[in-house]
Amino acid sequence: MRILIGTVPYGRDNVGDEAILATVVASIREYFPDADIIASTDDGEATAEKLKIKTLPLFCHNVPGATYSQMVDAVKWCDVYIWGGATGLSDYPENALEIADLALENGKKLVLYGCGMNSELNPAHYRLHSGPKKTILSLLGFFTGDVNRFVNAYQDRSEKKTMAHIQKSLNRASLIVVRDKETKQLLQDNCGVATAVNAMADPAILLPLCSSERLNEIWEDKLGWDKDVDIVGIGISAQREVTSLDDIVALADYLVETHKVKILYLPMNPKTDAATMVKIREEMRNKGEASVLEGFYEPEEIAAFAAKTKLIISSRLHLLILATISKIPIVGLSRGSKIDNFLNRLGESSAGSVDDFDLSNIKNYCDRLIMNKAVYLKKSGRVIEEMKEQARESRKLLAEVLGESTLS
């Protein structure tokens, strides 16, 4: 059996995406250990070595990588194309839909596995920004008495076109597994997808942690902290930063002084996030009580460090998920509906957002969770186990579709 996995921008310095790819591969290997797997990634050599799979360059518009002809060859080679994970249904659907259509046209099975969808399509792609097109449409609107009339019409038409494309492609899918009920509702209500949509859990919830030997090695070499020290982990996205980084500095200092903890900044992008958090640490009064975990790319390592904390605060969804693997209390800073959806499932809500950072409210959230972990676990522990069971069930659904491929 030959399986092609894409077109999440794997290999582009996003620990969450790599966690997804690792667990998608593990989902296949659990039932089909000898399957021939190829993934489209921008980090081919390291990915191939770690996951024991084949790779081809990343196919993603505006990123140098695989050519269209390479993707055609890969689709013709495979039996099943897996559109695997992340928030690709709203963040970057065009690339995946292009390959999905190619797979369907060539008689291959299409599987959507573990994906999520925000309540709006990616503003970076579906909102007009400053430039000639927006200027012209704004001028046309000005003469009608509504400066936004044609800008809004253009944006709405672009979104509707993509929604219709999602409907057309996914109505021919062999399996659709999404990570939450909100994504299921968006696919059915907004896109009109009629194929059965299975609302399960993000596959990364089953990611194994790195070995204790590896964790201790990093701990001693990088941090030099006592193994029993109390830690709060913080992860801030540089992709869409908190409006006031000074508030993050103030929060970190408050936690050190009030709860006698050390702060471990955990970048989910080991380049851009790390640079942002180095800047935050340098502004702290108590920067000697804080460290940035720089240069670590493996999601299993980040998950193991998250498991050592008393609390994780993050505007990155997958850092919240990696902490949840070990039932660590989490404080989410909303950056699109995906974080709200995840927290709501655990009986929590966002403490704030990257655009509306209420420092007092976030302090209260942190105080409550640090001092009352048992209350958090009583409310969320059962849900976490349900999520893991749903992720295991989604592996069985995938195995059924793959098993059908071996018989066809």
Rosetta blueprint (number, residue, H / E / L):
1 M L
2 R E
3 I E
4 L E
5 I E
6 G E
7 T E
8 V E
9 P E
10 Y E
11 G L
12 R L
13 D L
14 N L
15 V H
16 G H
17 D H
18 E H
19 A H
20 I H
21 L H
22 A H
23 T H
24 V H
25 V H
26 A H
27 S H
28 I H
29 R H
30 E H
31 Y H
32 F L
33 P L
34 D L
35 A L
36 D E
37 I E
38 I E
39 A E
40 S E
41 T E
42 D L
43 D L
44 G H
45 E H
46 A H
47 T H
48 A H
49 E H
50 K H
51 L H
52 K L
53 I L
54 K E
55 T E
56 L E
57 P E
58 L L
59 F L
60 C E
61 H L
62 N L
63 V E
64 P L
65 G L
66 A L
67 T L
68 Y H
69 S H
70 Q H
71 M H
72 V H
73 D H
74 A H
75 V H
76 K H
77 W H
78 C L
79 D L
80 V E
81 Y E
82 I E
83 W E
84 G E
85 G L
86 A L
87 T L
88 G H
89 L H
90 S H
91 D H
92 Y L
93 P H
94 E H
95 N H
96 A H
97 L H
98 E H
99 I H
100 A H
101 D H
102 L H
103 A H
104 L H
105 E H
106 N L
107 G L
108 K L
109 K E
110 L E
111 V E
112 L E
113 Y E
114 G E
115 C E
116 G L
117 M L
118 N L
119 S L
120 E L
121 L L
122 N L
123 P H
124 A H
125 H H
126 Y H
127 R L
128 L L
129 H L
130 S L
131 G L
132 P H
133 K H
134 K H
135 T H
136 I H
137 L H
138 S H
139 L H
140 L H
141 G H
142 F H
143 F L
144 T L
145 G L
146 D L
147 V L
148 N L
149 R H
150 F H
151 V H
152 N H
153 A H
154 Y H
155 Q H
156 D H
157 R H
158 S H
159 E H
160 K H
161 K H
162 T H
163 M H
164 A H
165 H H
166 I H
167 Q H
168 K H
169 S H
170 L H
171 N L
172 R L
173 A L
174 S L
175 L E
176 I E
177 V E
178 V E
179 R L
180 D L
181 K H
182 E H
183 T H
184 K H
185 Q H
186 L H
187 L H
188 Q H
189 D H
190 N H
191 C L
192 G L
193 V L
194 A L
195 T L
196 A L
197 V L
198 N E
199 A E
200 M L
201 A L
202 D L
203 P H
204 A H
205 I H
206 L H
207 L L
208 P L
209 L L
210 C L
211 S L
212 S H
213 E H
214 R H
215 L H
216 N H
217 E H
218 I H
219 W H
220 E H
221 D H
222 K H
223 L H
224 G L
225 W L
226 D L
227 K L
228 D L
229 V L
230 D L
231 I E
232 V E
233 G E
234 I E
235 G E
236 I L
237 S L
238 A L
239 Q L
240 R L
241 E L
242 V L
243 T L
244 S L
245 L H
246 D H
247 D H
248 I H
249 V H
250 A H
251 L H
252 A H
253 D H
254 Y H
255 L H
256 V H
257 E H
258 T H
259 H H
260 K L
261 V L
262 K E
263 I E
264 L E
265 Y E
266 L L
267 P L
268 M L
269 N L
270 P L
271 K L
272 T H
273 D H
274 A H
275 A H
276 T H
277 M H
278 V H
279 K H
280 I H
281 R H
282 E H
283 E H
284 M L
285 R L
286 N L
287 K H
288 G H
289 E H
290 A E
291 S E
292 V E
293 L L
294 E L
295 G L
296 F L
297 Y L
298 E L
299 P H
300 E H
301 E H
302 I H
303 A H
304 A H
305 F H
306 A H
307 A L
308 K L
309 T L
310 K L
311 L E
312 I E
313 I E
314 S E
315 S L
316 R L
317 L H
318 H H
319 L H
320 L H
321 I H
322 L H
323 A H
324 T H
325 I L
326 S L
327 K L
328 I L
329 P L
330 I E
331 V E
332 G E
333 L E
334 S E
335 R L
336 G L
337 S H
338 K H
339 I H
340 D H
341 N H
342 F H
343 L H
344 N H
345 R H
346 L L
347 G L
348 E L
349 S L
350 S L
351 A L
352 G E
353 S E
354 V L
355 D L
356 D L
357 F L
358 D L
359 L H
360 S H
361 N H
362 I H
363 K H
364 N H
365 Y H
366 C H
367 D H
368 R H
369 L H
370 I H
371 M H
372 N L
373 K H
374 A H
375 V H
376 Y H
377 L H
378 K H
379 K H
380 S H
381 G H
382 R H
383 V H
384 I H
385 E H
386 E H
387 M H
388 K H
389 E H
390 Q H
391 A H
392 R H
393 E H
394 S H
395 R H
396 K H
397 L H
398 L H
399 A H
400 E H
401 V H
402 L H
403 G H
404 E H
405 S H
406 T H
407 L H
408 S L
